[in-house]
Amino acid sequence: MEKEHIQDLPLEDVIGDRFGRYSKYIIQERALPDARDGLKPVQRRILFSMHTEGNTHQKPFRKAAKTVGNVIGNYHPHGDSSVYDAMVRLSQDWKMRTPLIEMHGNNGSVDGDPPAAMRYTETRLSAIAGELLTDIEKRTVDFIPNFDETTNEPVVLPARFPNLLVNGSTGISAGYATEIPPHRLDEVIDAVIMRMEQPDCTVEQLMTVIKGPDFPTGGIIQGVDGIEKAYKTGKGKIIIRGRAEIESVRGGRQRIVITEIPYEINKASLVKKMDELRVDRKLDGIAEVRDETDRTGLRVVVDLKKDADAELILQYLYKVTDLQVSYNFNMVAIYNKRPVLMGLNRLLDAYIEHRKEVVTNRSEYDLEKAKVRHHIVAGLIKALSILDEVIACIRASKDKQDAKNRLIAEFSFTEAQAEAIVTLQLYRLTNTDITALERESEELEKTIQLLESVLASDKKLASVIKRELKELKKTYATERRTKIEAEIEEIKIDREAMIPSEDVIVSVTREGYIKRTGIRSYTASGGLPAMKESDGLLFKKEMNTTDVLLVFTNKGSYLYLPVHELPDIRWKDAGQHAAGLVNGIKDETIVAAFSIRDFTKPKYILAVTKAGMVKRTELSQFKVQRYSRPLMAMNVKKDDEVRAVALTDGAFDVLLVTHFGFGLRFSEEEIPVVGPRAAGVKGISLKEGDYTTAAIVSSEGDSAQFVAVTNRGAVKRSGFDQFEKSTRAKRGVVMLRELKANPHRITGAALIDEHHTYFLRMNKGEDIQIDVQSLKKVDRYSNGSFVVDEKEQGTVQRLLVTELPAD
């Protein structure tokens, strides 16, 4: 290879240049429609190819594969699927407001089914597509050579109607996208005429005739302001919702019947999503979702359960499914070879300008043809009046050229007239023909006069364009399908009313597995659910689906879990881990869980950390709307962690217990009420190396009793009466007898409650249940009695309490 041909260029220059060229091609020649005829190049080539091949609406259908072959071979050197897909779309009456192609065979469906292969389908141009191509042979538009320069193709079609607004367009190119909705033909034509008659008319005036988009799938548009903004600027947002009625059926039930869906929405996906709401129990009022669509029209039926609120369910369907979608206008089209964001006025002006050009070009072509014909007719009339001389002259000639020359010389005919005379057929020499020629001559004179006046006067030109538009409107006008409502209706959904009330059992394990179980499944199974050996139940309670489960972690976070959203899992199965329910839980362990029905009650969440910090926050602060991630309940320092969380009513006693055996009792009122993001205040003053192991809260004052466990396997039962009430942030009093050798250290303490079960978690991993009810109450200085043998069974790690009755 010769080295001269190798260029040394920086990569960014090469990529910039190539991407620039590619972008230009994509923008101009692929994804965006032309502002004049509303077509993308592939669509234009398909229509032009079918027109050239005579595959028009008056002729029989022809195999789609043949057309695709012609388009690829002559005009569009790309994949056959891209051509066929574009062709199919032009034939789909749920995508196109006025389909430009008629297709025999399966051309897909509103459910997103694929069309039959092109070898099976047959197509031809629709009647209205013919109007896009009318007069193309009259030099009305520019032609350019095709890709291999074997033939020519049009740059744009003559377009006898404003196709861009009528059929809309959607496309994504490099740096530009377009979204133009379809409109009703007669409204758009009226707007064009108004714009021609009043070139300065405003969008408000135009909107008296062009009300807004008109989608082939019908539906309801909400938001006239959005339409007006889009018509002024090219961008705007509206809401499209399907048409749904609520019907009553036998047995006092109701059902929602959907007969129209929003534009470009896949019906099968919509029905599937609705049914998933029923299956996932997100909408409990739905009994069944059926698609009853047949050849008579679209029909989706949502059967409701007895006593279900139909209006509420319909609103919910509008909110969470594609039964209601937003539509964003982005009216970008190619104008003067550039992508331009256009308002309604500019789109109409671009079309009118194009139409004037087309009609001018056509008039010039017709005028030229008429003048040539008029000249020849005059020659024929003259020839017929001196027929015998003409015949004698021709008979005396040697050949055709000689005859022409003699006619020109003897009778002053022109070259064109002489050619017409010598090629005249003998039957035309009958006497009667002269009247027909004279009549034709008069007609031609009138035509020439008319065409000259059209070319001379802009007013006459405009009247021709308007007349043609009115004729077209008369032939192809259709009724409006989409209803337009001025205001966007705000969807208000009472979340509480949506949730079916049902009593369930909710369980939380120490390692974070959470679930709800139907009462029937629970009573049928009983016992403990499936858990790892190291795990254990932390919380189990009968709750209602309208309640909320609050789960607190050692890092100061909490999870807000509405019960109706918890996974419904059989009692014997493990449940779902908290990390699967809420994003962003990192190495956190669960400290406590509470069942909350009413967040407005005057209650408090009280939290205590290992470092002795305490805080309390009003329960109402924990109610939230968004709960997809862990929320903050307490601001905890890095090396600290939450040891206990309690739900109080504002007048409880708090007993903080430390590892070294100090106990401090004070009133809950000592703790200031702060927000969830605060860190709290000092609860107990700790010796060096000491830390808080437990916080016991009770409303029973001196009669409250608790159990404390030491690392050496001793358990003691004591009472609040052993501790004088003090204030917070003190050292507290000793609750163990100090031993010089191998002293006892407290690893856990908890309030004694007959509904709780108590276990010792040994450092070897086993759990030993203790019967706290059989323990005798002892004084503050007692170290309690041994329940395990330290040498054999090891030391006690911590005390585990499960909130369920002992068996």
BADREN-452208 format. One record per residue (C-alpha): residue number from 1; x, y, z. Coordinates in steps of 0.2 Angstrom, whole numbers. Example, Ala and Ser with C-alpha at 12.3 -4.5 7.8 and 13.67 -1.06 7.14 Angstrom:
2
NODE    nr      px      py      pz
NODE     1      62     -22      39
NODE     2      68      -5      36
# end
This chain:
807
NODE    nr      px      py      pz
NODE     1       0       0       0
NODE     2       7      17      -4
NODE     3      10      28      11
NODE     4       4      44       2
NODE     5     -14      39       5
NODE     6     -12      38      24
NODE     7     -18      53      33
NODE     8     -11      57      51
NODE     9     -26      65      59
NODE    10     -31      68      78
NODE    11     -44      56      83
NODE    12     -56      69      89
NODE    13     -55      78      73
NODE    14     -60      62      63
NODE    15     -74      58      75
NODE    16     -80      75      75
NODE    17     -81      76      57
NODE    18     -88      59      54
NODE    19    -101      61      67
NODE    20    -106      78      60
NODE    21    -109      71      43
NODE    22    -119      56      51
NODE    23    -129      68      61
NODE    24    -133      79      46
NODE    25    -139      63      36
NODE    26    -150      57      50
NODE    27    -158      74      53
NODE    28    -161      78      35
NODE    29    -163      61      27
NODE    30    -170      49      39
NODE    31    -179      53      56
NODE    32    -188      70      53
NODE    33    -202      74      42
NODE    34    -202      88      29
NODE    35    -213     103      34
NODE    36    -221     103      17
NODE    37    -228      86      14
NODE    38    -225      79      31
NODE    39    -216      64      25
NODE    40    -199      56      30
NODE    41    -188      51      15
NODE    42    -192      32      17
NODE    43    -211      36      17
NODE    44    -210      47       2
NODE    45    -200      34      -8
NODE    46    -213      21      -4
NODE    47    -227      32     -10
NODE    48    -218      38     -25
NODE    49    -212      20     -30
NODE    50    -230      14     -28
NODE    51    -236      28     -39
NODE    52    -223      25     -52
NODE    53    -228       7     -53
NODE    54    -246      11     -55
NODE    55    -250       3     -38
NODE    56    -264      15     -35
NODE    57    -281      14     -26
NODE    58    -291      11     -43
NODE    59    -280      -4     -47
NODE    60    -279     -22     -39
NODE    61    -268     -25     -23
NODE    62    -251     -30     -26
NODE    63    -238     -40     -16
NODE    64    -230     -30      -3
NODE    65    -213     -39      -6
NODE    66    -213     -32     -24
NODE    67    -215     -14     -18
NODE    68    -202     -16      -5
NODE    69    -190     -23     -18
NODE    70    -194      -9     -30
NODE    71    -191       4     -16
NODE    72    -174      -4     -11
NODE    73    -168      -6     -29
NODE    74    -173      11     -35
NODE    75    -173      24     -21
NODE    76    -169      17      -3
NODE    77    -153       6      -2
NODE    78    -157       0      16
NODE    79    -163     -15      24
NODE    80    -180     -23      18
NODE    81    -187     -23      36
NODE    82    -185      -4      38
NODE    83    -194      -1      22
NODE    84    -208     -14      26
NODE    85    -210      -8      44
NODE    86    -212      10      37
NODE    87    -225       3      25
NODE    88    -235      -6      38
NODE    89    -236       9      49
NODE    90    -243      19      34
NODE    91    -257       7      33
NODE    92    -261       6      52
NODE    93    -277      15      56
NODE    94    -274      16      74
NODE    95    -257      25      71
NODE    96    -262      36      56
NODE    97    -277      47      56
NODE    98    -279      45      37
NODE    99    -269      29      32
NODE   100    -259      32      16
NODE   101    -258      13      11
NODE   102    -272       0      10
NODE   103    -266     -17      16
NODE   104    -273     -34      13
NODE   105    -268     -46      27
NODE   106    -262     -45      44
NODE   107    -254     -28      47
NODE   108    -251     -29      65
NODE   109    -263     -24      79
NODE   110    -266     -11      93
NODE   111    -259     -25     105
NODE   112    -242     -24      97
NODE   113    -243     -40      87
NODE   114    -231     -40      73
NODE   115    -238     -39      55
NODE   116    -237     -54      43
NODE   117    -221     -56      32
NODE   118    -221     -45      17
NODE   119    -223     -61       6
NODE   120    -240     -63      13
NODE   121    -247     -46      12
NODE   122    -254     -35      -2
NODE   123    -254     -17      -3
NODE   124    -259      -2     -14
NODE   125    -260      17     -11
NODE   126    -276      23      -3
NODE   127    -286      36     -12
NODE   128    -280      51      -1
NODE   129    -262      46      -4
NODE   130    -265      48     -22
NODE   131    -269      67     -17
NODE   132    -251      68     -11
NODE   133    -245      63     -28
NODE   134    -257      72     -39
NODE   135    -248      83     -53
NODE   136    -231      76     -49
NODE   137    -228      72     -67
NODE   138    -231      91     -71
NODE   139    -214      97     -65
NODE   140    -222     103     -49
NODE   141    -208      98     -38
NODE   142    -189      96     -40
NODE   143    -182      79     -44
NODE   144    -164      73     -39
NODE   145    -154      58     -45
NODE   146    -157      42     -35
NODE   147    -142      34     -26
NODE   148    -135      25     -41
NODE   149    -140      39     -54
NODE   150    -151      27     -64
NODE   151    -167      37     -61
NODE   152    -174      52     -52
NODE   153    -184      54     -36
NODE   154    -194      69     -30
NODE   155    -187      80     -16
NODE   156    -204      83      -9
NODE   157    -222      78     -15
NODE   158    -235      90     -21
NODE   159    -246      86      -6
NODE   160    -264      92     -10
NODE   161    -268      92       9
NODE   162    -257      97      24
NODE   163    -252      79      28
NODE   164    -239      84      42
NODE   165    -253      90      53
NODE   166    -266      77      48
NODE   167    -256      62      51
NODE   168    -243      69      63
NODE   169    -226      62      65
NODE   170    -214      55      78
NODE   171    -195      52      76
NODE   172    -178      53      85
NODE   173    -163      59      76
NODE   174    -146      66      82
NODE   175    -149      81      93
NODE   176    -167      83      88
NODE   177    -183      73      91
NODE   178    -200      77      84
NODE   179    -218      73      91
NODE   180    -232      80      81
NODE   181    -249      74      84
NODE   182    -262      69      71
NODE   183    -277      81      67
NODE   184    -294      81      59
NODE   185    -292      84      40
NODE   186    -307      97      38
NODE   187    -301     107      53
NODE   188    -283     108      46
NODE   189    -290     113      29
NODE   190    -301     127      37
NODE   191    -285     133      47
NODE   192    -275     134      30
NODE   193    -289     143      22
NODE   194    -291     155      37
NODE   195    -272     158      36
NODE   196    -272     162      18
NODE   197    -287     174      20
NODE   198    -279     182      35
NODE   199    -260     180      35
NODE   200    -259     189      52
NODE   201    -271     179      61
NODE   202    -267     173      79
NODE   203    -266     156      86
NODE   204    -282     160      96
NODE   205    -291     164      80
NODE   206    -285     148      72
NODE   207    -290     138      87
NODE   208    -308     143      83
NODE   209    -307     131      68
NODE   210    -293     119      73
NODE   211    -298     113      91
NODE   212    -283     102      94
NODE   213    -276      85      90
NODE   214    -288      72      84
NODE   215    -280      54      88
NODE   216    -286      39      77
NODE   217    -289      30      93
NODE   218    -300      43     100
NODE   219    -299      46     119
NODE   220    -300      62     129
NODE   221    -288      76     128
NODE   222    -286      88     144
NODE   223    -278     104     144
NODE   224    -282     117     131
NODE   225    -268     128     138
NODE   226    -255     115     133
NODE   227    -262     114     115
NODE   228    -262     133     114
NODE   229    -244     134     120
NODE   230    -239     120     108
NODE   231    -247     129      94
NODE   232    -238     145      98
NODE   233    -221     138     102
NODE   234    -220     121      95
NODE   235    -219     113     113
NODE   236    -233     110     125
NODE   237    -240      96     136
NODE   238    -257      89     137
NODE   239    -265      74     145
NODE   240    -273      60     135
NODE   241    -284      48     144
NODE   242    -294      33     138
NODE   243    -313      33     137
NODE   244    -321      23     151
NODE   245    -339      21     158
NODE   246    -344      14     174
NODE   247    -359       1     172
NODE   248    -370      -7     184
NODE   249    -372     -26     182
NODE   250    -383     -39     191
NODE   251    -380     -42     210
NODE   252    -377     -24     214
NODE   253    -359     -25     206
NODE   254    -351     -12     195
NODE   255    -339     -14     181
NODE   256    -328      -1     171
NODE   257    -329      -3     152
NODE   258    -315       5     142
NODE   259    -319       8     124
NODE   260    -305      20     119
NODE   261    -287      20     124
NODE   262    -273      34     123
NODE   263    -264      36     106
NODE   264    -248      24     104
NODE   265    -252      14     119
NODE   266    -251      -5     118
NODE   267    -268     -12     123
NODE   268    -261     -29     128
NODE   269    -248     -21     140
NODE   270    -262     -10     147
NODE   271    -273     -25     151
NODE   272    -258     -35     158
NODE   273    -254     -20     170
NODE   274    -272     -19     176
NODE   275    -272     -37     179
NODE   276    -256     -36     189
NODE   277    -263     -23     200
NODE   278    -276     -36     204
NODE   279    -264     -51     206
NODE   280    -252     -40     217
NODE   281    -266     -35     228
NODE   282    -262     -17     225
NODE   283    -280     -14     219
NODE   284    -291     -26     229
NODE   285    -308     -21     222
NODE   286    -304     -29     205
NODE   287    -312     -46     202
NODE   288    -307     -49     184
NODE   289    -299     -39     169
NODE   290    -305     -45     152
NODE   291    -301     -40     134
NODE   292    -317     -41     125
NODE   293    -311     -33     109
NODE   294    -318     -40      93
NODE   295    -321     -34      75
NODE   296    -335     -22      81
NODE   297    -322     -12      91
NODE   298    -311     -10     106
NODE   299    -318     -16     123
NODE   300    -309     -19     139
NODE   301    -320     -24     154
NODE   302    -314     -22     172
NODE   303    -326     -32     184
NODE   304    -326     -25     201
NODE   305    -330     -34     218
NODE   306    -346     -31     227
NODE   307    -345     -14     237
NODE   308    -329      -8     228
NODE   309    -329      10     224
NODE   310    -329      11     205
NODE   311    -325      29     204
NODE   312    -310      28     215
NODE   313    -303      12     206
NODE   314    -305      21     189
NODE   315    -295      36     196
NODE   316    -282      24     202
NODE   317    -281      16     185
NODE   318    -279      33     177
NODE   319    -265      37     189
NODE   320    -254      21     189
NODE   321    -258      13     172
NODE   322    -257      20     154
NODE   323    -275      23     153
NODE   324    -270      41     156
NODE   325    -253      47     149
NODE   326    -245      64     146
NODE   327    -241      69     128
NODE   328    -228      82     124
NODE   329    -228      91     108
NODE   330    -211      94     100
NODE   331    -216     100      83
NODE   332    -199      99      74
NODE   333    -199      98      55
NODE   334    -186     100      41
NODE   335    -189     118      33
NODE   336    -176     124      20
NODE   337    -165     109      24
NODE   338    -164     113      42
NODE   339    -173     106      58
NODE   340    -185     119      65
NODE   341    -196     120      80
NODE   342    -212     127      73
NODE   343    -228     133      80
NODE   344    -245     131      71
NODE   345    -243     147      61
NODE   346    -226     142      54
NODE   347    -232     125      49
NODE   348    -247     132      40
NODE   349    -236     145      31
NODE   350    -223     132      26
NODE   351    -237     122      18
NODE   352    -245     137      10
NODE   353    -229     142       3
NODE   354    -226     125      -4
NODE   355    -243     124     -12
NODE   356    -241     141     -20
NODE   357    -225     135     -28
NODE   358    -233     118     -34
NODE   359    -248     127     -41
NODE   360    -237     140     -50
NODE   361    -226     126     -57
NODE   362    -241     116     -63
NODE   363    -249     131     -71
NODE   364    -233     135     -80
NODE   365    -233     117     -86
NODE   366    -251     117     -91
NODE   367    -249     133    -100
NODE   368    -234     128    -110
NODE   369    -244     112    -115
NODE   370    -259     121    -119
NODE   371    -250     134    -130
NODE   372    -241     120    -140
NODE   373    -258     111    -142
NODE   374    -267     127    -147
NODE   375    -253     130    -160
NODE   376    -255     113    -168
NODE   377    -274     114    -168
NODE   378    -273     130    -177
NODE   379    -262     121    -190
NODE   380    -274     107    -192
NODE   381    -289     119    -194
NODE   382    -279     128    -208
NODE   383    -274     111    -216
NODE   384    -292     105    -216
NODE   385    -298     121    -225
NODE   386    -285     118    -239
NODE   387    -286      99    -238
NODE   388    -284      95    -257
NODE   389    -269     106    -259
NODE   390    -261      99    -243
NODE   391    -264      81    -249
NODE   392    -257      85    -267
NODE   393    -242      93    -259
NODE   394    -239      77    -248
NODE   395    -242      65    -262
NODE   396    -229      74    -273
NODE   397    -216      73    -259
NODE   398    -202      60    -259
NODE   399    -202      56    -240
NODE   400    -209      63    -224
NODE   401    -195      76    -222
NODE   402    -198      82    -239
NODE   403    -216      83    -236
NODE   404    -214      93    -220
NODE   405    -202     105    -229
NODE   406    -214     108    -244
NODE   407    -228     111    -232
NODE   408    -218     124    -223
NODE   409    -212     132    -239
NODE   410    -229     132    -248
NODE   411    -242     136    -235
NODE   412    -231     144    -221
NODE   413    -235     130    -208
NODE   414    -222     129    -193
NODE   415    -211     114    -190
NODE   416    -223     108    -176
NODE   417    -238     110    -187
NODE   418    -231     101    -202
NODE   419    -226      87    -191
NODE   420    -244      85    -184
NODE   421    -251      86    -202
NODE   422    -240      73    -209
NODE   423    -243      61    -195
NODE   424    -262      64    -196
NODE   425    -272      48    -198
NODE   426    -283      46    -213
NODE   427    -299      44    -203
NODE   428    -296      62    -196
NODE   429    -299      69    -213
NODE   430    -318      68    -212
NODE   431    -327      84    -213
NODE   432    -335      83    -196
NODE   433    -319      84    -187
NODE   434    -316     103    -191
NODE   435    -330     108    -178
NODE   436    -322      97    -165
NODE   437    -305     106    -168
NODE   438    -313     123    -167
NODE   439    -321     118    -151
NODE   440    -305     112    -144
NODE   441    -296     128    -150
NODE   442    -309     138    -140
NODE   443    -307     128    -125
NODE   444    -288     130    -126
NODE   445    -289     148    -128
NODE   446    -300     149    -112
NODE   447    -288     138    -103
NODE   448    -273     148    -108
NODE   449    -282     164    -102
NODE   450    -286     156     -86
NODE   451    -268     150     -83
NODE   452    -261     166     -87
NODE   453    -272     175     -75
NODE   454    -267     163     -61
NODE   455    -249     166     -65
NODE   456    -251     185     -65
NODE   457    -261     187     -49
NODE   458    -258     180     -32
NODE   459    -276     182     -27
NODE   460    -281     170     -42
NODE   461    -267     158     -37
NODE   462    -274     158     -19
NODE   463    -292     155     -25
NODE   464    -286     140     -35
NODE   465    -277     133     -19
NODE   466    -292     136      -8
NODE   467    -304     128     -21
NODE   468    -294     112     -22
NODE   469    -293     111      -3
NODE   470    -312     113      -1
NODE   471    -315     100     -14
NODE   472    -303      88      -5
NODE   473    -312      92      12
NODE   474    -329      88       4
NODE   475    -322      71      -2
NODE   476    -312      65      13
NODE   477    -319      74      28
NODE   478    -322      63      44
NODE   479    -330      66      61
NODE   480    -319      71      76
NODE   481    -314      56      87
NODE   482    -305      64     101
NODE   483    -314      74     114
NODE   484    -306      90     121
NODE   485    -308      96     138
NODE   486    -302     112     144
NODE   487    -294     108     161
NODE   488    -283      94     167
NODE   489    -292      85     180
NODE   490    -281      82     196
NODE   491    -282      64     201
NODE   492    -285      64     220
NODE   493    -284      47     228
NODE   494    -288      43     246
NODE   495    -274      30     249
NODE   496    -283      24     264
NODE   497    -299      20     255
NODE   498    -289      10     242
NODE   499    -283      -2     255
NODE   500    -294     -17     258
NODE   501    -296     -19     277
NODE   502    -290     -37     282
NODE   503    -282     -44     298
NODE   504    -265     -52     296
NODE   505    -251     -59     306
NODE   506    -235     -48     304
NODE   507    -218     -55     309
NODE   508    -201     -48     310
NODE   509    -185     -59     314
NODE   510    -169     -52     322
NODE   511    -160     -54     306
NODE   512    -172     -44     296
NODE   513    -185     -56     288
NODE   514    -202     -48     287
NODE   515    -218     -54     281
NODE   516    -237     -54     283
NODE   517    -247     -70     283
NODE   518    -266     -72     282
NODE   519    -274     -78     298
NODE   520    -280     -94     290
NODE   521    -262     -99     285
NODE   522    -256     -95     302
NODE   523    -269    -105     312
NODE   524    -266    -119     300
NODE   525    -247    -120     303
NODE   526    -244    -113     320
NODE   527    -226    -115     328
NODE   528    -212    -105     322
NODE   529    -208    -100     304
NODE   530    -193    -106     294
NODE   531    -177     -97     300
NODE   532    -159     -99     300
NODE   533    -152    -107     317
NODE   534    -144     -90     322
NODE   535    -161     -81     319
NODE   536    -176     -79     330
NODE   537    -192     -70     330
NODE   538    -191     -52     337
NODE   539    -209     -47     333
NODE   540    -226     -56     329
NODE   541    -242     -47     331
NODE   542    -260     -47     323
NODE   543    -261     -31     313
NODE   544    -273     -24     300
NODE   545    -268     -21     282
NODE   546    -272      -2     285
NODE   547    -259      -1     299
NODE   548    -240       3     297
NODE   549    -225      -7     304
NODE   550    -211       4     310
NODE   551    -194      -5     311
NODE   552    -179       3     319
NODE   553    -161      -2     316
NODE   554    -145       0     326
NODE   555    -139      14     315
NODE   556    -153      26     319
NODE   557    -163      22     304
NODE   558    -181      17     303
NODE   559    -191       8     289
NODE   560    -209      14     286
NODE   561    -218      -2     280
NODE   562    -237      -1     277
NODE   563    -244     -18     281
NODE   564    -254     -20     264
NODE   565    -237     -18     255
NODE   566    -228     -31     265
NODE   567    -226     -48     255
NODE   568    -240     -60     258
NODE   569    -230     -76     263
NODE   570    -236     -92     271
NODE   571    -232     -93     289
NODE   572    -220    -108     287
NODE   573    -209     -99     275
NODE   574    -195     -87     279
NODE   575    -202     -70     273
NODE   576    -193     -56     263
NODE   577    -177     -48     269
NODE   578    -179     -29     274
NODE   579    -165     -25     260
NODE   580    -177     -32     247
NODE   581    -192     -21     254
NODE   582    -182      -5     255
NODE   583    -166       1     245
NODE   584    -150       6     254
NODE   585    -150      -5     270
NODE   586    -132      -8     274
NODE   587    -126     -20     288
NODE   588    -139     -14     299
NODE   589    -147     -25     313
NODE   590    -165     -23     318
NODE   591    -167     -17     336
NODE   592    -186     -15     338
NODE   593    -203     -15     328
NODE   594    -219      -7     332
NODE   595    -237      -9     325
NODE   596    -244       9     322
NODE   597    -263      12     318
NODE   598    -264      30     322
NODE   599    -249      42     320
NODE   600    -259      57     328
NODE   601    -260      49     345
NODE   602    -249      58     358
NODE   603    -235      45     359
NODE   604    -216      46     358
NODE   605    -203      35     351
NODE   606    -189      34     364
NODE   607    -171      29     358
NODE   608    -156      25     368
NODE   609    -138      22     362
NODE   610    -123      12     368
NODE   611    -114      28     372
NODE   612    -128      33     384
NODE   613    -137      46     373
NODE   614    -156      47     374
NODE   615    -169      56     364
NODE   616    -188      55     361
NODE   617    -198      61     346
NODE   618    -217      63     343
NODE   619    -224      48     334
NODE   620    -233      60     322
NODE   621    -215      64     315
NODE   622    -213      47     309
NODE   623    -228      47     297
NODE   624    -221      49     279
NODE   625    -227      49     261
NODE   626    -211      43     253
NODE   627    -203      28     260
NODE   628    -193      19     247
NODE   629    -177      20     257
NODE   630    -172      20     276
NODE   631    -177      36     285
NODE   632    -168      44     300
NODE   633    -174      41     317
NODE   634    -159      47     327
NODE   635    -143      55     322
NODE   636    -130      42     328
NODE   637    -111      45     329
NODE   638    -100      33     319
NODE   639     -94      22     333
NODE   640    -110      23     342
NODE   641    -126      12     339
NODE   642    -144      12     345
NODE   643    -147      -1     359
NODE   644    -165       1     363
NODE   645    -181       9     356
NODE   646    -197      10     365
NODE   647    -215      17     362
NODE   648    -220      28     376
NODE   649    -235      39     381
NODE   650    -224      53     389
NODE   651    -225      48     407
NODE   652    -215      32     408
NODE   653    -200      28     420
NODE   654    -184      25     411
NODE   655    -170      13     419
NODE   656    -154      13     410
NODE   657    -143      -2     413
NODE   658    -124      -2     409
NODE   659    -112     -16     406
NODE   660    -102     -13     422
NODE   661    -118     -15     432
NODE   662    -124       3     435
NODE   663    -143       8     434
NODE   664    -150      25     433
NODE   665    -169      28     434
NODE   666    -177      44     429
NODE   667    -193      51     422
NODE   668    -196      51     403
NODE   669    -200      69     405
NODE   670    -182      73     408
NODE   671    -178      69     390
NODE   672    -182      84     378
NODE   673    -193      81     363
NODE   674    -183      84     347
NODE   675    -185      80     328
NODE   676    -180      64     320
NODE   677    -164      71     314
NODE   678    -157      76     331
NODE   679    -144      67     341
NODE   680    -152      68     358
NODE   681    -144      72     375
NODE   682    -134      62     388
NODE   683    -144      49     397
NODE   684    -131      42     409
NODE   685    -113      46     413
NODE   686    -102      31     410
NODE   687     -86      26     417
NODE   688     -71      23     405
NODE   689     -74       7     395
NODE   690     -92       5     401
NODE   691    -107       6     389
NODE   692    -126       5     390
NODE   693    -133     -13     387
NODE   694    -151     -10     390
NODE   695    -165       3     393
NODE   696    -181      -3     402
NODE   697    -196       8     401
NODE   698    -212       6     411
NODE   699    -228      15     416
NODE   700    -230       5     432
NODE   701    -218      15     443
NODE   702    -211       5     458
NODE   703    -220     -11     454
NODE   704    -211     -13     438
NODE   705    -200     -28     438
NODE   706    -186     -33     426
NODE   707    -173     -47     423
NODE   708    -155     -44     421
NODE   709    -142     -57     414
NODE   710    -123     -57     417
NODE   711    -109     -64     406
NODE   712    -106     -78     418
NODE   713    -123     -85     416
NODE   714    -131     -78     431
NODE   715    -149     -71     430
NODE   716    -157     -59     443
NODE   717    -175     -53     445
NODE   718    -176     -36     452
NODE   719    -188     -21     453
NODE   720    -189      -2     450
NODE   721    -192       0     468
NODE   722    -173      -4     471
NODE   723    -169      12     462
NODE   724    -173      30     468
NODE   725    -179      42     454
NODE   726    -165      53     450
NODE   727    -161      65     435
NODE   728    -153      60     419
NODE   729    -134      61     415
NODE   730    -129      55     432
NODE   731    -118      39     435
NODE   732    -133      29     443
NODE   733    -131      16     457
NODE   734    -123      -1     457
NODE   735    -134     -16     454
NODE   736    -121     -30     456
NODE   737    -110     -35     470
NODE   738     -92     -31     465
NODE   739     -81     -46     464
NODE   740     -62     -44     463
NODE   741     -59     -59     453
NODE   742     -69     -63     437
NODE   743     -83     -50     441
NODE   744    -100     -51     433
NODE   745    -104     -40     419
NODE   746    -122     -36     413
NODE   747    -125     -42     395
NODE   748    -144     -39     394
NODE   749    -159     -33     404
NODE   750    -178     -32     400
NODE   751    -194     -29     408
NODE   752    -204     -44     414
NODE   753    -220     -47     404
NODE   754    -230     -63     403
NODE   755    -232     -61     384
NODE   756    -213     -61     381
NODE   757    -201     -76     380
NODE   758    -183     -74     386
NODE   759    -168     -83     379
NODE   760    -149     -82     383
NODE   761    -139     -82     367
NODE   762    -122     -91     372
NODE   763    -106     -86     363
NODE   764    -106    -104     356
NODE   765    -122     -99     346
NODE   766    -135    -109     356
NODE   767    -150    -101     364
NODE   768    -156    -107     381
NODE   769    -174    -102     386
NODE   770    -176     -96     404
NODE   771    -191     -96     415
NODE   772    -192     -79     422
NODE   773    -208     -81     431
NODE   774    -200     -94     442
NODE   775    -186     -83     448
NODE   776    -187     -75     465
NODE   777    -186     -56     466
NODE   778    -169     -51     474
NODE   779    -162     -35     480
NODE   780    -151     -22     471
NODE   781    -134     -29     477
NODE   782    -137     -47     473
NODE   783    -128     -55     458
NODE   784    -143     -67     455
NODE   785    -142     -86     453
NODE   786    -133     -96     440
NODE   787    -144    -104     426
NODE   788    -130    -110     415
NODE   789    -112    -117     419
NODE   790     -99    -105     413
NODE   791     -86    -118     411
NODE   792     -97    -130     401
NODE   793    -108    -119     391
NODE   794     -97    -104     389
NODE   795    -102     -86     392
NODE   796    -118     -77     389
NODE   797    -118     -65     374
NODE   798    -134     -56     376
NODE   799    -152     -58     382
NODE   800    -165     -61     368
NODE   801    -183     -57     370
NODE   802    -197     -62     358
NODE   803    -214     -53     358
NODE   804    -225     -68     359
NODE   805    -233     -78     373
NODE   806    -223     -92     380
NODE   807    -229    -109     375
# end
